[in-house]
Amino acid sequence: GMRPPVPGPLLEPGWLLSHEGRQHRDALMHRGRRRLFGLLERPALPPALCTAAVTYKLFVSGRSGVGKTALVAALAGATVPPAHHETLGIQATSVHWAAKVRRAGRPVLVRLDLWDCGEAALRKFDHILPACKEEADGVLFLFSFTDRASFEDLPRGGRGAGSRAPPLALDRGGFDLWPQAAVAEHDVAAFERLAEVAPLLDALVERLWRRDQAAAGLLPGEHEAAGSPSPGPPASNDQ
């Protein structure tokens, strides 16, 4: 008969922050802070640690001012902008992460290409929204509990980018990681900053990895639902 689905997460939560993930973590850091990678760059690992790599494209959607750019900056380890400025055109940011596949017992490098676009550009140019959604593996819908209209903007039924891209609704309020811009970023330890976003990145990568495994028929009992993944546990930055 068919094997039962793997219980629990497919990827080990918190692995990158653990002692075992230290060398992969070091490859993502530079002088005590997150290394910012260009779109053509990738983390440099010792030959013995070179592992499988997978890339996902995520479109960050939400009304102007809800915090799309700040979220992307936080996930990438960049400086979070202290005030809101409309994003001009499309901004693509690569966020590198690493996780350990529980069943295989091996790490995998993950690159999330986050596409963020200003609302004015979306309205002005018809080709921008299709470009952002093209080949997207998921859509991050951001809303704020303090802005009801931003929640009402979420697509009903959750299909925002075609059947390939599962929607992932996120509350911007959960990502006020550094609410006081007056606190200089260097006053906070790099590891603590990483720990702030690690649960969200772990949860995002888990969702995408599970969807791919199910679609490939590698998760008995789950392949039927591969196109419409369950919401899964909410991603939060609670420690």
N, C-alpha and C positions, 0 to 999 in steps of 0.2 A: 504494500500500500504506500500511499504518499507520506512523506515525512511531515510532522507537524511544523508549523512556522517557528522560526527561531524566537524564543521568548526574550522580551526586553529589546533594548536598542541593538542595532547591528554594529554600530561604532561605539567604542568605549568612551563614555562621557568623561570629560576632564583630563583626557590622556595627555594633551599637549602641556598642561600645567604640572603634570606629574614628573617625578625624577626620571622615569623611563623616557619621557618625551623631551628631555632637556636638550639633546643635540638638535632635534628638529626645531625646538623653540629658539635655540641660539641662531639658527639659520634665518629666522624671521626677525631677528633683532639686530640693532646696530648702535653701539655706544650707549647701551642702556635704554634704548627706546625702540619702538617698532620700526623696522626698515620699510621704507616706501618704495614699492616696485613699479617700474614702468610696464606698459602693456606687453613689451617683448622680453621682459626680464623674468627670471625665476629664482627661487632660493638656491643657493649653492650648498650642496651637501657633500660630505666625504663620500668617495666611491662606494664604500661598504654600506652606506646608508641610503643610497639612491633607490627610490621606491617608485611604485606606480603613481602616476599623476592624472588627475581628472579636472576638467574645467567646466564651470557652469556659468551661464549668463542669466542675470536676474535684472528685471526692470523695476525700478523703484517708483511707485506711483502714489499720488496724493496731492491734495490741493496746495496752492502756494502758501508758504509759511508754516507748514505743518512739521517741518524738520527733516526733510529728505536728505539735504546736503549734510546736516549735522550728524545724522545717523551714519551715512556713508563714511564721513570723516572718523567717527568713533570706531567703526568696524575696522577701518584701515589703519588706525593708530595715528592718524594725522591730527593736527590742531583743530579742535571744533570751533567754527566761526562764532565770535561773541554776539554778533547781531545778524539779523536776517538780510540776505541780499538775494535777489532773484537770480537763479542760475541761467546763464546765457547759453542757449543751444543745448547740445548734448554733452554731458560730462561722463566719461567712462573711467572707473577706478577699479584696479585689481586688488583684491584682498586675498592674501595667501594664508592658508591654514593647514594643519596636519591632523590626522586622526588615525586611530588604530582599528582595523577591521577585526572584530572579536573572533569570528569563526576561523579566519585564516591566521590570526595572530600576527599580522604584519601592518606596518603603517602605510598610509596613502597620503600623498600631497594633494591638496585641493586648492584650486584657484577660483574665486568668485569674481566674475566681471560684473560690477554693479553699474547699471546705466541709469543716470539721473538726468532729468530734463526740466528746464524752466517752463512754467505754464504759458507764458507769453509766446515762447517759441513754438510750443505745441499748437497753440491756436493759430499762429501766423503761417506755419509751414505744414502743409498736409502730409509731407513725406516723413516727418520726424517720428510720429507715433508708430507707424508701421516699421520703421527702421529699429526703433527701440524694442518692439515686440518680436521682430523676426528672429527665429531660432532661439527664443528665450526659453529657459528651463523652468522659470518661475517668475511670478510677479509679486513684489512686496508692496502691499497696500498699506500705506501709513495713514493713521487718523489720530486725532487728539480727543481725549475725554473732555477737554475744555472748549472744543469747537464741534458742536453737534453736526454742522454742515459737512465737516470733513468725514464724519462717520456715514452720513447719508449719501456721500459720494461713492461709497464702496459699491462695487457692482453686485446687484442682487443675483443670488445663485452662484456667485463666485467665479464665473468664467469670464476673465478679463482679457485673455490673450490667446484664445484658441485652445483646443483640447490638450496640447502638449504642455502648457504651462500652468501648473497648479497655483491657485492664489494663496498667498500667505499674509493674512491680515495682522498688522502689528500696531499696538498703541504707542504713539510717539511719547506719551507720558512715561513709559517704562524706560526710555533711553535718555532721560535727563541725567546723564552720567556725571557731568560737571556743570551743575546748574549755575554756579557762581563763576562768571568769566574772570573775576578778579583774582581767583586762585590760579597762580601760574602753573602751567602743566608740569614743570620740572619739580614742583613741590610734592607731586604724587609719584610714588615708586612705579617704575615701568611694569613690574610684575602685577601690581595691584590694578593698573589700568588694563592689562591683559585679562586679568581675572574678571573685570567688570563685563567685558564683552564675550568672554569665552562661552558661557552657557548659551547665549544667543547664536553664536557661530556654530557651536556643536549641534544645536537643535536644527539650524538651517541645513547643515551638511548632512545630518542624519535623514532629514526629510527627502532631500534630493537623492542621496545614496540608496535609500530604501525604495524610492520610486523606480530608479534605474534597475535595481536588482529584481523587483517585482515584474517590471516590463520584460526583462530577459528570461522570466520563468524560473528564476533561481530561488524564489521564496514560495514553496508549495502553499497553496491555499490563498495566496495574495495576488496572483497574477491577474485574476478577474478584475480586481479593483485598481490595477496599476494606473489606469487613466484618471481615476478620481480618488486620490489618496485621502485617508481620513485626516482630520485636522491635527491629531497627535497632541501631545502635551504642549501647553503654551510656553513659548520661550520667554524667560525672564532673566533678570540679572540679580536675582536674590541669591545671596551667598548662603 
